[in-house]
Amino acid sequence: MENATKCIHAGYSPKNGESRMIPIIQSTTFKYDTSEDMGKLFDLEASGYFYTRLQNPTNDMVAGKICALEGGTAAMLTSSGQAANFFAAFNIAQNGDHIVASSSIYGGTFNLFNVTMRKMGVDFTFISPDATDEEIQTAFKLNTKAVFGETIANPALTIFDIERWAKIAHKNGVPLIVDNTFATPINCRPFEWGADIVTHSTTKYMDGHDATVGGCIVDSGKFDWMAHAEKFPGLCTPDESYHGITYATKFGKEGAFITKCTAQLMRDFGSIQAPMNAYMLNLGLESLPVRMKQHCANGQAVAEFLAQNENVAWVNYPGLKDNKYYNLAQKYMPNGTCGVVSFGVKGGRKAAEKFMKNLKLAMIATHVADARTCVLHPASATHRQLTDEELVACGVGPDMVRFSCGIEATEDIIADLKQALAAI
């Protein structure tokens, strides 16, 4: 079944007389006839639901759809993309552990790793996605537990060489986690290139309408935790906080990661996606393939226009043939990357601010990757907490403008850019 069909049908198959649409199970709790029935759920001996802080049927239906789109074996929804990345990393690494991460990642994720998770005792080494294999290898330590990168970095638009990084991660006995938010499984499926865990901010293209915040984690079911049991005690030794269950032996490669993430982290942190949000996310998923085609078409057209405009200092878009990541983009995303274009306006920060004030169709917003064209100056907003040195390391200069093409008519978007640039 093609992904375009899975976007409509995967995750939920109504029986005779049942709702054609995924039902919204807006309930905190679920009734059982006996204590024994509920006890089986708490012991993970039976499947079902007892409290929405951990799991909810609506959420699982939508997670099942995303799992099918990515080609994984298990998935879970979270309250946000930040929660998804935190859970994916913390489910493997704990106090005293270490993770290798690409330095070219979303500023919020960088801050999560570099500040908050460091306070929790997890160390990180950030390294350029363009580093050589030898340079990447030097970043690994005896306590390294995972590698992290973004398919298309937000907003630097660097393309992560998934296959190369996966081989290095596996050589060191650790999984590769890839944030696939910008590409979506419509344009890239990281598992096919060796990634082990995929995360998403479903707030972006998956929802696509600036309506709901959410995240998702998908497990490929391919990483053999027990083959590296000494590295992953949380998965390979009894969890005394959950009846002494050893997740890797009870649920195998296909289910251990997500089961632990649900039974342990979601239980304790409660970063669940609301069932209503999951329902709305599903509506967005149904049109995802159609929307991604228009986003990518608009992104390509805008990048080509900007590259020829005299008021533009530089343009960064993986679809341009002179872009340093063009070949990688063609390898991993031959049908298009995303609708986000980064560029610099001649005259620096002040000129960029004037340009943005003159836009009429595109709106200034912290959001990105939805149906409406929007624009942002990352150094003043999403990456405001970073130093100039950290901005450069992330590929986000102070003159950068992040322009997210919506699904409006291409001609109208370009006309808006033309008049705003002319007004500088």
C-alpha positions as CSV (number, residue, x, y, z in Angstrom):
1,M,0.0,0.0,0.0
2,E,1.4,3.4,-1.0
3,N,1.8,6.2,1.7
4,A,-0.9,8.3,0.0
5,T,-3.4,5.5,0.7
6,K,-2.1,4.8,4.2
7,C,-2.7,8.5,5.0
8,I,-6.4,7.8,4.6
9,H,-6.8,4.2,5.8
10,A,-4.0,3.2,8.1
11,G,-4.4,3.0,11.9
12,Y,-8.2,2.4,12.0
13,S,-10.4,-0.2,10.3
14,P,-14.1,0.3,11.3
15,K,-16.2,-2.8,11.7
16,N,-19.7,-3.2,10.5
17,G,-21.8,-0.2,11.6
18,E,-18.9,1.6,13.3
19,S,-17.9,5.2,12.8
20,R,-16.2,5.8,9.5
21,M,-14.0,8.4,11.1
22,I,-11.6,7.7,13.9
23,P,-13.7,8.2,17.1
24,I,-12.7,10.7,19.8
25,I,-12.4,8.8,23.1
26,Q,-12.6,11.8,25.3
27,S,-12.3,10.0,28.6
28,T,-9.7,10.0,31.4
29,T,-10.6,6.5,32.6
30,F,-12.0,3.2,31.4
31,K,-14.3,0.7,33.2
32,Y,-13.6,-3.0,33.8
33,D,-15.8,-5.7,35.2
34,T,-13.2,-7.1,37.7
35,S,-10.0,-6.1,39.4
36,E,-8.3,-9.1,37.8
37,D,-9.1,-7.7,34.3
38,M,-7.5,-4.4,35.2
39,G,-4.6,-6.1,37.0
40,K,-3.7,-7.8,33.7
41,L,-3.4,-4.3,32.1
42,F,-1.1,-3.1,34.9
43,D,1.1,-6.2,34.5
44,L,1.2,-5.7,30.7
45,E,-0.3,-9.1,30.3
46,A,-3.2,-7.8,28.2
47,S,-3.7,-4.9,25.9
48,G,-6.2,-2.1,26.8
49,Y,-6.6,1.2,28.5
50,F,-7.0,2.3,32.1
51,Y,-5.9,5.9,32.2
52,T,-5.4,8.4,29.4
53,R,-2.3,9.9,31.0
54,L,-0.5,6.8,29.7
55,Q,-2.5,5.7,26.6
56,N,-5.7,6.5,24.8
57,P,-7.5,4.6,22.0
58,T,-7.8,7.7,19.7
59,N,-4.1,8.5,20.2
60,D,-3.1,4.9,19.4
61,M,-5.1,4.9,16.2
62,V,-3.4,8.0,14.9
63,A,0.0,6.8,16.1
64,G,-0.7,3.6,14.2
65,K,-1.2,5.6,11.1
66,I,2.1,7.4,11.5
67,C,3.8,4.1,12.3
68,A,2.6,2.7,9.1
69,L,3.7,5.7,7.1
70,E,7.2,5.4,8.5
71,G,7.3,1.6,8.2
72,G,7.9,1.1,11.9
73,T,6.6,-1.5,14.4
74,A,5.4,0.6,17.3
75,A,4.6,4.3,17.9
76,M,3.2,6.7,20.4
77,L,1.9,10.3,20.4
78,T,3.2,13.0,22.7
79,S,2.0,16.4,23.7
80,S,4.6,18.2,21.5
81,G,7.7,17.6,19.3
82,Q,9.9,18.7,22.2
83,A,8.3,16.0,24.4
84,A,8.9,13.4,21.6
85,N,12.6,14.3,21.3
86,F,13.0,14.3,25.1
87,F,11.3,11.0,25.5
88,A,13.2,9.4,22.7
89,A,16.6,10.4,24.2
90,F,15.8,9.9,27.9
91,N,14.3,6.5,27.2
92,I,17.8,5.4,26.4
93,A,20.2,7.7,28.2
94,Q,20.1,8.5,31.9
95,N,22.3,10.3,34.5
96,G,25.9,9.6,33.6
97,D,25.3,8.8,29.9
98,H,26.3,10.5,26.7
99,I,24.7,11.2,23.3
100,V,26.3,12.4,20.1
101,A,24.2,14.9,18.2
102,S,24.4,16.9,15.0
103,S,25.1,20.5,15.8
104,S,22.7,21.5,13.0
105,I,19.3,21.0,14.7
106,Y,16.3,23.1,15.8
107,G,17.3,25.6,18.5
108,G,14.6,24.4,20.9
109,T,16.0,20.8,20.6
110,F,19.6,22.1,21.0
111,N,18.5,24.0,24.2
112,L,16.7,20.9,25.5
113,F,19.9,18.8,25.1
114,N,22.5,21.4,25.9
115,V,20.9,22.9,29.0
116,T,18.0,21.0,30.4
117,M,19.1,17.4,29.9
118,R,22.7,18.3,31.0
119,K,21.1,19.3,34.3
120,M,19.6,15.8,34.4
121,G,23.1,14.3,34.1
122,V,23.0,13.4,30.4
123,D,26.1,14.7,28.5
124,F,26.1,15.7,24.8
125,T,28.7,16.2,22.1
126,F,27.6,18.3,19.2
127,I,29.3,17.8,15.9
128,S,28.9,19.2,12.4
129,P,26.7,17.0,10.1
130,D,29.4,17.6,7.5
131,A,32.2,16.1,9.7
132,T,34.2,13.2,8.3
133,D,33.6,9.7,9.6
134,E,36.8,9.9,11.6
135,E,35.8,13.2,13.2
136,I,32.4,11.7,14.1
137,Q,34.0,8.6,15.6
138,T,36.1,10.7,17.9
139,A,32.9,12.1,19.5
140,F,31.9,8.7,20.9
141,K,32.7,7.7,24.4
142,L,32.3,4.5,26.4
143,N,29.0,5.8,27.9
144,T,27.6,7.0,24.5
145,K,24.0,5.6,24.2
146,A,22.6,7.2,21.0
147,V,23.1,9.5,18.0
148,F,20.7,12.2,17.1
149,G,20.1,14.3,13.9
150,E,17.4,16.0,11.8
151,T,16.5,14.9,8.3
152,I,16.3,18.5,7.3
153,A,17.5,20.9,10.0
154,N,15.3,23.7,11.1
155,P,16.1,26.4,9.9
156,A,19.6,25.7,8.6
157,L,18.2,23.3,6.0
158,T,21.2,21.0,6.2
159,I,20.5,17.5,4.9
160,F,21.5,14.8,7.4
161,D,23.4,11.9,5.7
162,I,21.2,9.3,7.5
163,E,22.9,6.2,6.0
164,R,26.4,7.4,6.8
165,W,25.6,8.3,10.4
166,A,23.6,5.1,10.9
167,K,26.6,3.0,10.0
168,I,28.8,4.9,12.5
169,A,26.2,4.6,15.2
170,H,25.7,0.9,14.7
171,K,29.5,0.4,14.6
172,N,29.5,1.8,18.1
173,G,26.5,-0.4,19.2
174,V,24.0,2.5,19.6
175,P,20.8,3.5,17.8
176,L,20.3,6.5,15.5
177,I,17.4,8.8,16.3
178,V,16.2,11.0,13.4
179,D,13.8,13.9,13.7
180,N,11.9,13.7,10.4
181,T,9.6,16.6,10.9
182,F,10.3,18.7,7.9
183,A,10.6,15.9,5.3
184,T,7.7,13.8,6.7
185,P,7.4,10.2,5.7
186,I,5.9,11.4,2.4
187,N,9.3,12.7,1.3
188,C,11.7,10.5,3.4
189,R,11.5,7.3,5.4
190,P,14.7,7.3,7.5
191,F,14.2,3.6,8.5
192,E,15.0,2.6,4.9
193,W,18.4,4.2,5.4
194,G,19.3,2.7,8.7
195,A,17.7,4.9,11.3
196,D,16.3,3.2,14.4
197,I,14.0,5.7,16.0
198,V,12.1,8.5,14.2
199,T,10.5,11.5,15.9
200,H,8.1,14.2,14.7
201,S,6.7,17.5,15.7
202,T,3.3,16.7,14.3
203,T,2.5,20.4,14.9
204,K,4.2,21.1,11.5
205,Y,3.3,19.6,8.2
206,M,1.4,16.6,9.6
207,D,-1.2,18.8,11.3
208,G,-0.6,21.4,8.5
209,H,-3.2,23.9,9.6
210,D,-1.7,25.7,12.6
211,A,-4.3,24.1,14.8
212,T,-2.8,21.5,17.2
213,V,0.5,21.0,19.0
214,G,1.8,17.4,19.2
215,G,4.6,15.0,18.7
216,C,5.2,11.4,17.8
217,I,7.9,8.7,18.3
218,V,8.2,5.7,16.0
219,D,10.4,2.6,16.5
220,S,11.8,0.7,13.6
221,G,11.8,-2.5,15.6
222,K,15.2,-3.3,14.1
223,F,17.7,-2.4,16.8
224,D,18.8,-5.4,18.9
225,W,18.9,-4.0,22.4
226,M,19.9,-7.4,24.0
227,A,22.9,-7.6,21.7
228,H,24.2,-4.5,23.6
229,A,22.5,-5.3,26.9
230,E,25.3,-3.7,29.0
231,K,24.7,-0.3,27.3
232,F,20.9,-0.3,27.9
233,P,20.1,-1.5,31.4
234,G,16.8,0.4,31.3
235,L,15.6,-1.9,28.5
236,C,17.6,-5.1,29.2
237,T,17.3,-5.4,33.0
238,P,14.2,-5.6,35.3
239,D,12.3,-2.4,35.8
240,E,11.5,-2.4,39.5
241,S,9.2,0.5,39.1
242,Y,7.0,-1.6,36.8
243,H,6.8,-5.1,38.4
244,G,10.3,-6.1,37.5
245,I,9.5,-6.3,33.7
246,T,12.5,-6.6,31.4
247,Y,11.2,-4.8,28.3
248,A,13.6,-6.2,25.7
249,T,12.9,-9.8,26.6
250,K,9.1,-9.5,27.1
251,F,8.4,-7.3,24.1
252,G,11.3,-8.0,21.8
253,K,13.0,-5.6,19.4
254,E,9.6,-4.7,17.9
255,G,7.9,-3.4,21.1
256,A,10.4,-2.8,23.8
257,F,11.3,0.8,23.2
258,I,7.7,2.2,22.9
259,T,6.4,0.0,25.7
260,K,9.1,1.3,28.1
261,C,8.5,4.8,26.9
262,T,4.8,4.5,27.6
263,A,4.9,2.5,30.9
264,Q,7.7,4.5,32.4
265,L,8.2,7.9,30.9
266,M,4.6,8.7,29.9
267,R,3.5,7.4,33.3
268,D,5.8,9.7,35.1
269,F,5.9,12.8,32.9
270,G,2.3,12.6,31.5
271,S,3.1,14.5,28.3
272,I,0.2,12.9,26.5
273,Q,-1.4,14.4,23.4
274,A,-5.1,15.3,23.9
275,P,-7.5,12.9,22.1
276,M,-9.2,15.9,20.4
277,N,-5.7,17.0,19.1
278,A,-5.1,13.5,17.8
279,Y,-8.4,13.6,16.0
280,M,-7.5,16.9,14.4
281,L,-4.0,15.6,13.6
282,N,-5.6,12.7,11.7
283,L,-7.5,15.2,9.5
284,G,-4.3,16.8,8.6
285,L,-2.6,13.5,7.8
286,E,-5.3,12.6,5.4
287,S,-4.3,15.4,3.1
288,L,-0.5,15.3,3.8
289,P,0.6,13.9,0.4
290,V,-1.3,16.5,-1.6
291,R,-0.2,19.4,0.6
292,M,3.5,18.3,0.6
293,K,3.6,18.5,-3.3
294,Q,2.4,22.1,-3.2
295,H,4.7,23.1,-0.3
296,C,7.7,21.7,-2.2
297,A,6.6,23.2,-5.5
298,N,6.2,26.6,-3.8
299,G,9.5,26.2,-2.0
300,Q,11.4,25.5,-5.2
301,A,9.8,28.4,-7.1
302,V,10.5,30.8,-4.3
303,A,14.1,29.7,-4.0
304,E,14.6,30.2,-7.7
305,F,13.0,33.6,-7.6
306,L,15.1,34.8,-4.6
307,A,18.3,33.5,-6.2
308,Q,17.8,36.0,-9.0
309,N,16.7,39.0,-6.9
310,E,19.3,41.8,-6.5
311,N,18.2,42.6,-2.9
312,V,19.0,39.0,-1.7
313,A,22.5,38.2,-0.5
314,W,22.2,34.5,-0.5
315,V,19.6,31.7,-0.7
316,N,19.7,28.3,1.0
317,Y,17.3,25.6,-0.3
318,P,18.3,22.0,-0.9
319,G,16.4,21.9,-4.2
320,L,18.8,24.4,-5.9
321,K,21.4,22.7,-7.9
322,D,24.2,24.8,-6.5
323,N,23.2,24.0,-2.9
324,K,25.9,22.0,-1.1
325,Y,23.2,19.5,0.0
326,Y,21.6,19.1,-3.4
327,N,23.1,15.6,-4.0
328,L,22.1,14.4,-0.5
329,A,18.6,15.8,-1.0
330,Q,18.3,13.9,-4.3
331,K,19.4,10.7,-2.6
332,Y,17.1,10.8,0.3
333,M,14.2,13.0,-1.0
334,P,14.1,12.8,-4.8
335,N,10.4,13.9,-4.8
336,G,11.1,17.1,-2.9
337,T,12.3,18.3,0.5
338,C,10.0,20.8,2.2
339,G,8.5,24.3,1.7
340,V,11.0,26.2,3.9
341,V,13.5,28.5,2.3
342,S,16.3,30.3,4.2
343,F,17.9,33.5,2.8
344,G,19.6,36.7,3.7
345,V,18.6,40.2,2.8
346,K,21.3,42.6,1.7
347,G,21.8,45.1,4.4
348,G,21.7,42.6,7.3
349,R,19.4,42.5,10.3
350,K,17.8,45.9,9.8
351,A,17.1,45.3,6.1
352,A,15.6,41.9,7.0
353,E,13.3,43.5,9.6
354,K,12.1,46.1,7.0
355,F,11.5,43.5,4.4
356,M,9.4,41.4,6.9
357,K,7.3,44.5,7.9
358,N,6.4,45.0,4.2
359,L,5.1,41.5,3.6
360,K,1.3,41.4,3.1
361,L,0.5,37.8,2.4
362,A,3.2,36.1,4.5
363,M,2.7,36.6,8.2
364,I,5.4,37.0,10.9
365,A,4.9,34.0,13.2
366,T,6.9,31.6,15.3
367,H,5.3,28.7,13.5
368,V,6.5,27.0,10.3
369,A,5.3,24.3,7.9
370,D,1.6,24.8,7.6
371,A,-0.9,25.8,5.0
372,R,-0.3,29.5,5.5
373,T,2.9,31.2,4.3
374,C,4.8,32.6,7.3
375,V,8.2,34.2,7.9
376,L,10.5,34.5,10.9
377,H,13.9,36.0,11.9
378,P,15.2,33.0,13.9
379,A,18.0,34.8,15.7
380,S,15.4,37.1,17.3
381,A,12.9,34.3,18.0
382,T,13.3,30.5,18.0
383,H,17.1,30.7,18.4
384,R,17.2,33.8,20.6
385,Q,18.7,31.9,23.6
386,L,21.8,30.9,21.6
387,T,25.1,32.8,21.6
388,D,26.5,34.1,18.3
389,E,29.0,31.2,18.3
390,E,26.1,28.7,18.8
391,L,24.1,30.4,16.1
392,V,26.9,29.9,13.6
393,A,27.3,26.3,14.7
394,C,23.7,25.7,14.1
395,G,23.9,27.3,10.7
396,V,21.7,30.2,11.7
397,G,23.3,33.6,11.0
398,P,21.9,36.9,12.4
399,D,20.8,37.9,8.9
400,M,18.9,34.7,8.2
401,V,15.2,34.9,7.2
402,R,13.2,31.7,7.4
403,F,10.4,31.7,4.9
404,S,7.9,28.9,5.1
405,C,5.9,28.5,1.9
406,G,2.3,27.6,2.4
407,I,-0.1,26.1,-0.1
408,E,-1.3,29.3,-1.6
409,A,-1.0,30.1,-5.3
410,T,2.7,30.3,-6.2
411,E,2.2,33.5,-8.1
412,D,0.7,35.3,-5.1
413,I,3.6,34.2,-2.8
414,I,6.2,35.5,-5.3
415,A,4.3,38.7,-5.9
416,D,4.4,39.4,-2.1
417,L,8.1,38.7,-1.9
418,K,8.8,41.0,-4.9
419,Q,7.0,44.0,-3.5
420,A,8.5,43.6,0.0
421,L,12.0,43.3,-1.3
422,A,11.5,46.3,-3.6
423,A,10.4,48.4,-0.5
424,I,13.8,47.9,1.3
